[in-house]
């Protein structure tokens, strides 16, 4: 059993409250259970109770066993001085305040409906892809949809931390932070780290000085990536290597090792060489990418921004020195949508929050609702369970649900898990 089960019982009053009393026999009347606290400190703030003849307004702390109060070091912590009731599964020892007064204690072990306890235990023991997989269809659709809406926002708020870190690392330079984050997304999962390292080693300001010369942009990006180190008989990569040697000396650059880049088992369209060429073409189009994103009025304008086509050499190559059949290497729609979902939308949302411009947060959510759902194995698994993502907001929410609630088994912090358990003794 987890302590979260006690939180559920108390928060939703899913226990037998008849003749409620402390372990010392003092009657308890609950006017309000308090505000659930997910941060440090007591589990519920500002509860309103009557214990015996005394009315209390204070905090409630919960443990499976009363002795955990001592094990967790609450006795010497002033944050717990205002606890007016200790709610436990079982009281294995009385708990005293610093002055020697006993803290009122309520046990829930004998007040929990057996059907509810059995349902919780089934949830805890379930080893399906998600714990509630056998019963998720019983959750009301309105609960599921409202929860997905909340999770989509929660996921964006969670991504704020990475953006804040990028801003700190760049001296609060929004364009530079966006450039680094966009580079990471360009690398997809396989090459995200080297792409981000490349962007850190090659400031946007340096690239911007050469934005009108596509060859110099490619020389800087491919040279910094270490991908011009290998000898090549073709004239174009030789020219890029010469150009990079000059620019490397001019700016005092240090290239990355080419061994960082992964090609194995990637589709040629996702080779880092192609993504770097597309990235160069994008900077050639604009060195003020975040400004362009903020000005974009709809998805069509964003798709146009990111559909920059690399130079002629790349129409017949996927790698240096290896000619291939002619094919334009314009970024595909799915890739562009991935950029929008994973970089554009989080930056819009965070920018709106920091600048107190709510229209950008609303636009971020509107973009997710307008884009189709992502296609991946996780979303496929949800669909097989009857949970279909209607748009990218839903697919992002389902990713958040699986990674942050289902996998760590935070079922009683999930609206779906809570709704299913509520049905057991309704």
N, C-alpha and C positions, 0 to 999 in steps of 0.2 A: 504494500500500500504506500502511496505517496501522500505527502502533506497537502498536495493540491486537492485531494478528495475532501479533506476537511474544509478547505476554502470553499469548494463547491457546496457542500452541505450547509455551511453557515451563510454564504452569500445569497443562496436561493432558498434558504430555510427548508431544506429537504430532510428534516429529521422530526421526530416526534416531540413537539413542544408542549405537550400536556404535562401539567405539574412540573414544569421545568425548575430545576434547583441545582445549587452548587453541591460539590461533594461534601460540604459541611451542613447541607440541608437548608440553606437560605434560598427562598424562592427567587426566580429570575423572570423578569418581564422585558422582552426586547421591543423597544420602540423603533429602532433603526439599527441594522447590523453594522453600519459604518461603510466607509469607502475603501474598496479593495486597493491595496498598495502593492505594486509589482516591483518597487524599488527597495532600497535598504530601509530597515526599521520595522516596526510592528506590521502585522499582516492587514489589519483594518484600522483606518483612522476615523475618529469622530463618531464612534458608536454611541447610541443613546440607550441606556439600560436602567432598570431598577433592580437592585440586588438587596433583598430584605426590605428594609424601610428607606433605603437610600437611593436617590436617583443619581446616575453617573453619566457624564459625557467624557469619553476618553477612548483609548485604543484597545484593540483586542489582538492577542498574539496566539498562534496556533502551533501545536506540535503533535506528532503521533504519540509520544510519551512525554509526560511532564518533565522528566529528568533532562530532556533535550534543552530545556531552558538553561540549565547549568552547563551542559556540554557546549552550547553555542556562546557562552560568555555573556549572557544578557544581564546577569546580576550586577555587574559593574558598569553597565552601559547606560548612561543617562537617557538615551533614546527610548528606553523601555520603562522609565519611571512612571509614565502616565498610562500604563496598561491597567485597565480596570477589570479585565476578565481573561483568564487563560483557558482556551478551549483545546481539549486534547482528545485523542482516541481513548487513552486510558491513563489514569493518574497512578504512576508508580512511586511517586514521592511528592510530598507537599513542597510548594515553592514559596519562599519568604522574601519580602522586601528587605531593603538594607536596614530598616528599623526593626526588623523581626516580625512584622505583620504578615500574615498569610495572604497570598494573592488568591482571590476567589477563582475556583476552577470548575469547569463544566466538562463532563465526559460525554462523548457521542457514541461510544461503542454499543451501548444497549438502546440507543434511540434511533438507530439507522435502520430503515426498512430492509428486510432481508433480500427482497427482489432487487432493490437498488444496489445493494452491496454486491450481489451476484452479477448484475449487469456491469458494474465497474470492474470486477475481477475478470470477467470475460474480455473486456476491453483491454485490460492490462496484459492478459495472457495471449491475446490474438497475435498471430505472426504473419498475417497477410501483408500485402504491400503497404496498406495503411490500416491502423488498428480497427477502424469502424467499417472496413470494407463490406462485411456481411450485412450490415444494417444501414449503410449510409443513405440508401434509397428511402428510408423512413423519415429522414429529416425533412421538414417542410421546405418547399422550394424557395419561399420568401426568405427563410433563414439562410439558405445557401447563397442566394443572390446578394443579400445584404452583407453577408460575411465576405464574399468575394470583393465587393466594392470597398470594404474597409481594408482588406488585405492588399489591394492594388495601391492604396495610399500608403499603407504601412511599408510596403516594399520600396516605394520611392523615398520615404523618410529614412529607411535603413541605408539607402545608397547615398544619403546626404553626407555620411561620415567619410566616405572615400573622396567625395568632392571637396569637403572641408580640408582634408589632408592634402589634396592637390593644390588647393589655394594657399595653404600654409607654406608648402614647398616652393611655390612660385612668388612669394611675397604678395599674395592676394591679387595676382594678375589673372583676371578671368579668361582672357583669350589664351594665355599660355596653359592654364589649367585645362581648358577645354581641348586644346591641341594634344596634350598628353593623354587625356582620357580617350579621345577619339582614336589616337594611335593604338592604344591598348585594344580597343574594340576591333580595329582593322586587323589585328593579329589573330582574331578568333581565339579559341581556347588554347590551341596548340602553340601559337607564336605570340601570345599576349605579352609575356614577360620581355622578350627581346624587343618587341615593337615599342613598349613603354620605355625600356632602357635607351633605345635609340632616340626617342623624343626628348628624354632628359639630357642626353649628351649633345643634342643639336637644338638649341633654342629656336622657337618660332621666329624671333626677331632676326636671327641669322638667315633662316630660310626666306623670310619676307624681303630681304634685300635683293634676292635673286628671283623673285616670283615671276618676273616677266621673261625669264629665260628657262624654258622647260628642261633643257639639257643640264644647266647648272643645278637645278633642283634635283634632278635624278643623280647627278654626280655627288652632291652632298648626301643624299639619303642612302644611295647604294654604297658610297664610299664609307660613310659612317657605320653602315651595317656590316662592313668587312667583306662585301660581296664583289668587290672589284680587285681583290688581292690575287686571285687566280689568273694566270696568263690566258689570254683569249686571242684567237686569230682574227676575229671580226673587228672592223674599224670602229663601230659605234661604242662597244665597251672599252676599247682602247682609248678613244677620245674622252669618255667619261672618267677613266682612270687618270689621264693626264690632267683633266680639269680638277679632279678631286685633290690630287697632289698639291696643286697650286692653292686651292681653297683651304685645305687642311693646314698648310703652313701659315696662310693669311690669318686664320681664326684660332690657331693653336688647338686643333681638334685631335682627339684620340679615338680611333675607330674601335668598334666592338669586334670580338672574334666571330668569324663566319660560322663556327661550329654551333653557335647558339640557335641558328635557324633550322627549323625542321621541315623537311619536304616529304619524308616517308609516309605513305598511306594517305597523303592528301590528294584531292582532286587537283589537276593542273590549274584550274581556275582559282584555287585557293593557295597556290604556291606563294610564299612570301615575296618573291620577285614581282609577281603580278600585283599583289596588294601594295607593295611599295611604289610601283609605277603608277597605280591608281591614286595613291596618297599624294605623290608628286603632282599629278594632274589636278588634284583638288586644291592644293596650295597655289598652283598656277592660276586657278580660277579665282581664288580669294585667299588672302592671308589674314582676313578678319572673319574667321568662320563663325565664331559665336555671334558676332553682330549680324551676320547673314541669317543665322538660325532665329535670332530674336525678331528679325524683320519678316521672316517667312510667314505668310498668312494661312497656308494650308499644306497638306501633305504633298500635293503636286509640286509646289515650289521647293520643298525640301528634297524631293526625289530628283528634281532638275539640278539642284545644287550638288548633290552627291554623285550624279551620273557623269562625272568628268572622265573623258576617255584618254588613256595614255597615248604617247607618240607612236609614230609609224613602226618603229622597230618592234614594238610589242604586239603588233598585229600578226607577226609571223614568228614569235618566240614566246616561250613560257619561262625559259632560263637563258642566261647568257651563253652564246656559242652553240645552241641547240635549235636550229630552225624547225618550224612546225607549219602545218597547214594554216593558211590565212584565216584569222578570226579576230574580230574586234574585241577588245578586252574591257569594254564598258562594264562597270559594276552591275550585277544583276539586281532585279527588284527585291528579291528576298534578302540579299546582303544589305542593300540600302535600308530596308525596313528594320533589319537587325541593328544598324547604326542608330536609327531613330529611336528604337525602343531602349537600347542599352546606354546611349550617350546623350542624344538630343533631349529626350523627355526628362531624364533625371536632372540635367543641367537647367532646363527651363523651369522645372519645379523648384529646384533649390534657389535659382536666381530670383524667382518671384518671392520666395520666402524671405531671403536675405534683404532684398530691396523693398520689401513690403508692397509688391506689385502683384496683387492676386490674379490679375489677368493672365500672367505667365503660368501660374499653377493650374488655372482652369484650362489653358490651352494645352498644357502637358497631358492632363487627364483626357481631354477631348481627342488628342492625337491617338492615345492608346485605345480609346473606344472606337475610333474610326478605322484603325489598322486591323487586318485580320489576325486571328490567333496564330501564335507561333506553332511550328510543326516540329515536334521532337518526341522522344520516347516517353518522357514524363507526361506530356499532354495526351499522348496516345493511351497511356495507362489510365488516366482519369476518364477518358472518353469510353474506354472499355467497361468502366464501372458505372456508366450512365451520366457522368458529369462532363458536359460539353462546354468548352470555352467558346463563347460567342464572339470574342474579339481579343485584341492583344492585352487589354486591361484584365480580362479574365485569365488568360494564359499566364500573365505575370503573377496574378493572385494565386493561381493554382501552384505555381512554382514556390511561392512564399509559403503556402499552406503545407506542402509536402516537406520542404527543407526546414522550416522553422517550427512546425507544430507536429506533423505526423511522424517524421523520423525521430525527433527527440521525445516523442510520445507525450506531448503537452496537450492531451485530449481535453482536459478540463479547463484549459484556457482558450479552447476553440469553440466557436459558436455552434458548430455542427455537433461536436462531442457533447457539449452541454445540453443541446436540444434533445439528443438521443437519450441521455440519462434522465432528463426531466420527464420523459415519457414513461419511465419505469414506475413512478409512483404518483402519476398525475391523477 
